[in-house]
């Protein structure tokens, strides 16, 4: 009986120490003073409590739904990771900014000195660059994955690459070529120019590729900022089975590059060539990107995806036979 009483007193004392330390947030020295114990005794009681299984830590996130979406996306799309941000109702701009901030954090959390970062143009990549803040300079090199289109902040990939390198404290190698050549023959000639080939060869071996995912819906697509297309031709594109744009390539639902004349004139790496990159991160916001995202996933182009909540939920709904939609 005396031993049981002693056990009870010990457990009661452990319980009191655990409550004071983990619930009330008191330091071990404060607990020692309050209970008239030595600091070493308090430390031993906390250790005993852990061994007895008396301490259980539970983390309850107010964004649990987002965590569930991330887990489901990773599982169904065979991704290494997914990041889902809140959708700001009624504000596409604010939603895009949220995704950009998350992408910037994801980049800096996994960045290493010596990395090569290859990027596309696009509003989502631009939002990442705008949000980027680092605590120290990184020894990285930023290169474009495509030629550029001057005129808008998000279509000039050289401008984005320069800004990203400046914010990281690294350097950049620019691709001095248009996104669209005037013909396939001119495209082939440009791709063989030594200065262009050097940049694209480096992009193929990138440690990190940051890639926007574009819509081709007639009224909602920034693809037509890259290459103006009459309204009738825009509807024709959708009617032929083109569902999105990836690295400026028009792609079908299964991720295959469409047999379309504009694709043959692109001064850019192909989506398939991203397979040589160590990690490809897709960034997108807005439900108009649902079909393009699914096509990119079907093509197996991505290791990671950063997207907003409504879009993530809609992508999951497109997985037939899914047993879980968060």
C-alpha positions in Angstrom: 0.0 0.0 0.0 2.9 2.4 0.9 4.4 1.8 -2.6 1.1 2.6 -4.3 0.7 5.7 -2.3 4.3 6.7 -3.3 3.5 6.0 -7.0 0.4 8.1 -6.7 2.3 11.0 -5.2 5.0 10.8 -7.8 2.5 10.8 -10.7 0.5 13.6 -9.0 3.7 15.6 -8.8 4.6 14.8 -12.4 1.1 15.9 -13.5 1.5 19.2 -11.6 4.8 19.9 -13.2 3.6 19.1 -16.7 0.5 21.4 -16.3 2.7 24.3 -15.0 5.2 23.9 -17.8 3.2 23.0 -20.9 -0.2 24.5 -20.1 0.7 27.6 -18.1 4.0 28.1 -19.9 6.2 28.5 -16.8 9.9 27.9 -16.9 11.5 25.0 -15.1 13.1 27.4 -12.6 9.8 29.1 -11.9 8.2 25.7 -11.3 11.0 24.6 -9.0 10.6 27.8 -6.9 6.8 27.4 -6.7 6.8 23.7 -5.7 10.0 23.9 -3.6 11.9 21.6 -5.8 15.3 21.7 -7.4 15.4 22.6 -11.1 17.1 19.2 -11.8 14.2 17.5 -10.1 11.7 19.4 -12.2 13.6 18.3 -15.3 13.6 14.7 -14.2 9.8 14.8 -13.5 9.2 16.1 -17.0 11.3 13.3 -18.5 9.4 10.7 -16.4 6.1 12.2 -17.6 7.2 11.7 -21.2 8.3 8.1 -20.6 5.0 7.3 -18.8 3.0 8.7 -21.8 1.4 11.4 -19.8 2.3 14.1 -22.3 0.4 14.1 -25.5 0.8 17.0 -27.9 -2.0 17.7 -30.4 -1.8 20.4 -33.0 -5.1 21.7 -34.3 -4.7 24.0 -37.3 -7.4 26.5 -38.2 -6.6 25.7 -41.8 -7.1 22.0 -41.5 -9.2 21.9 -44.7 -6.2 23.3 -46.6 -4.0 20.6 -45.1 -6.5 17.9 -46.2 -6.6 19.3 -49.7 -2.8 19.2 -49.8 -2.7 15.6 -48.7 -5.4 14.6 -51.2 -3.7 16.4 -54.1 -0.3 14.8 -53.3 -1.9 11.4 -53.1 -4.2 11.5 -56.2 -1.8 13.4 -58.4 1.4 11.5 -57.3 3.0 14.8 -56.2 6.0 15.1 -53.9 4.2 18.0 -52.2 1.3 20.4 -52.6 0.6 23.8 -51.0 -2.9 25.1 -50.9 -3.7 28.7 -49.9 -7.0 30.3 -49.0 -9.2 31.6 -51.8 -10.1 35.2 -51.3 -13.7 35.4 -52.3 -14.5 38.1 -54.9 -10.8 39.0 -55.5 -8.8 37.1 -58.1 -5.9 39.5 -57.5 -5.8 38.9 -53.8 -6.0 35.1 -54.4 -3.1 35.3 -56.8 -1.1 37.3 -54.3 -1.7 34.6 -51.6 -0.5 31.9 -54.0 2.5 34.0 -54.9 3.5 34.4 -51.2 3.1 30.7 -50.6 5.3 29.9 -53.6 7.9 32.4 -52.5 8.0 30.7 -49.0 8.2 27.2 -50.6 11.1 28.3 -52.8 13.1 29.8 -49.9 12.5 26.9 -47.6 14.1 24.5 -50.0 16.7 26.7 -51.8 20.4 25.7 -51.7 23.5 27.6 -52.6 24.6 26.6 -56.1 21.1 26.0 -57.4 20.0 26.8 -60.9 16.4 28.1 -61.0 14.6 28.0 -64.4 11.4 30.0 -64.8 8.6 30.8 -67.2 6.8 34.0 -67.5 3.3 34.4 -66.2 1.2 36.2 -63.6 1.7 33.5 -61.0 5.5 33.5 -61.3 5.5 37.3 -61.2 3.4 37.1 -58.0 6.1 34.9 -56.5 8.8 37.4 -57.4 6.8 40.3 -56.0 6.4 38.5 -52.7 9.9 37.2 -52.3 11.9 38.3 -49.2 15.1 36.6 -48.1 17.3 37.1 -45.0 20.6 36.5 -46.9 22.0 36.5 -50.4 21.9 33.1 -52.2 24.5 31.9 -54.6 22.0 30.9 -57.4 21.6 31.4 -61.1 18.3 32.2 -62.6 17.5 31.3 -66.3 14.5 31.5 -68.5 12.8 28.4 -69.9 11.3 30.2 -72.8 11.9 33.2 -75.0 10.0 36.4 -74.1 7.3 38.8 -75.2 8.0 42.4 -74.3 5.1 44.7 -73.4 3.8 43.4 -70.1 5.5 42.7 -66.8 4.5 39.0 -66.7 5.3 38.2 -70.4 8.9 39.4 -70.4 10.6 36.3 -68.8 14.0 38.0 -69.0 12.7 40.8 -66.8 11.2 38.3 -64.3 14.5 36.3 -64.2 16.5 39.5 -63.6 14.1 40.6 -60.8 14.2 37.1 -59.2 18.0 37.0 -59.3 18.2 40.4 -57.8 15.9 39.6 -54.9 17.8 36.4 -54.1 21.2 38.1 -54.4 22.2 35.7 -57.3 22.9 36.1 -60.9 21.0 35.6 -64.2 21.7 34.4 -67.7 19.2 35.9 -70.2 17.6 34.3 -73.3 17.8 36.9 -76.0 15.1 35.5 -78.3 11.4 36.0 -78.9 9.0 33.5 -77.6 7.5 32.9 -81.1 9.7 32.7 -84.2 8.2 33.7 -87.5 8.5 30.1 -88.8 9.6 26.7 -87.7 12.8 27.1 -89.8 13.6 30.3 -88.0 12.8 28.7 -84.7 15.2 25.8 -85.4 17.9 28.3 -86.4 17.4 30.3 -83.2 17.5 27.2 -81.0 20.9 26.4 -82.5 22.5 29.8 -81.8 25.2 29.2 -79.2 24.2 31.9 -76.7 20.6 30.6 -76.7 21.6 27.0 -76.6 23.8 27.7 -73.6 21.0 29.1 -71.6 18.5 26.4 -72.5 21.1 23.7 -71.8 21.5 25.1 -68.3 17.7 25.3 -67.9 17.4 21.6 -68.7 19.6 20.8 -65.8 18.0 23.2 -63.4 17.6 22.2 -59.7 14.3 24.1 -59.6 11.9 25.0 -62.3 9.1 27.5 -61.5 6.3 27.1 -64.1 3.1 28.9 -64.5 0.0 27.0 -65.8 -2.2 28.9 -68.3 -5.8 28.8 -69.4 -6.9 29.1 -73.1 -10.5 30.0 -72.3 -11.3 32.9 -74.7 -12.3 35.5 -72.1 -9.9 34.6 -69.2 -6.5 33.6 -70.7 -3.3 35.5 -70.6 -1.9 33.2 -73.3 -3.3 35.6 -75.8 -1.0 38.3 -74.3 1.8 36.1 -75.6 0.3 35.8 -79.1 -2.8 37.7 -80.1 -5.4 35.4 -81.6 -8.8 36.4 -83.0 -11.8 35.5 -80.9 -13.0 32.9 -83.4 -9.7 31.2 -83.4 -9.7 31.2 -79.6 -13.0 29.3 -79.6 -11.6 27.0 -82.3 -8.6 26.1 -80.1 -10.9 25.0 -77.3 -13.1 23.1 -79.7 -10.1 21.0 -81.0 -9.4 19.7 -77.5 -6.8 22.1 -76.3 -7.3 22.7 -72.6 -4.4 24.7 -71.4 -0.9 26.2 -71.9 2.2 25.0 -70.2 5.6 26.6 -70.9 3.7 28.4 -73.8 2.9 25.0 -75.4 -0.8 24.3 -76.0 -1.6 21.0 -74.4 -4.5 18.5 -74.4 -6.3 16.9 -71.5 -3.9 14.0 -71.3 -0.9 16.4 -71.2 0.2 15.8 -74.8 1.4 18.8 -76.7 -1.2 19.7 -79.4 -0.3 19.4 -83.0 -0.8 23.1 -83.6 1.2 25.5 -85.8 2.1 27.9 -82.9 3.7 25.1 -80.9 6.2 24.5 -83.8 7.4 28.1 -83.7 8.2 28.3 -79.9 11.7 29.2 -78.8 11.4 27.2 -75.6 12.1 23.9 -73.9 9.3 21.4 -74.3 7.3 20.2 -71.3 8.9 16.7 -71.7 12.4 18.2 -71.3 11.5 19.3 -67.7 11.9 15.7 -66.8 15.7 16.4 -66.5 15.1 19.1 -63.9 15.5 18.1 -60.2 12.2 19.6 -59.1 9.4 21.2 -61.1 7.0 23.5 -59.2 3.7 24.4 -60.8 2.0 27.7 -59.7 -1.5 28.7 -60.5 -4.6 30.5 -59.1 -8.2 30.6 -60.2 -10.8 28.0 -61.2 -10.2 28.8 -64.9 -6.9 26.9 -64.4 -8.6 23.6 -63.3 -8.4 21.8 -66.7 -4.9 23.1 -67.5 -3.7 22.0 -64.1 -5.2 18.6 -64.5 -3.6 18.3 -68.0 -0.2 19.2 -66.6 -0.7 16.6 -63.9 -1.8 14.0 -66.4 1.4 14.7 -68.4 3.5 14.0 -65.3 5.2 17.4 -65.6 5.1 18.5 -61.9 6.7 17.4 -58.6 5.0 20.1 -56.6 1.9 22.3 -57.0 1.0 25.5 -55.4 -2.6 26.6 -55.8 -5.6 28.2 -54.1 -8.3 26.3 -52.2 -11.2 26.5 -54.6 -9.0 25.5 -57.5 -7.5 22.6 -55.6 -11.0 21.3 -54.6 -12.2 21.6 -58.3 -9.1 19.7 -59.5 -9.7 16.9 -57.1 -13.3 16.6 -58.2 -12.0 15.9 -61.7 -10.3 12.7 -60.6 -12.8 10.0 -61.5 -13.4 7.4 -58.9 -11.8 9.5 -56.2 -12.8 8.2 -52.7 -12.0 11.5 -51.1 -12.7 15.1 -52.0 -11.7 17.3 -49.1 
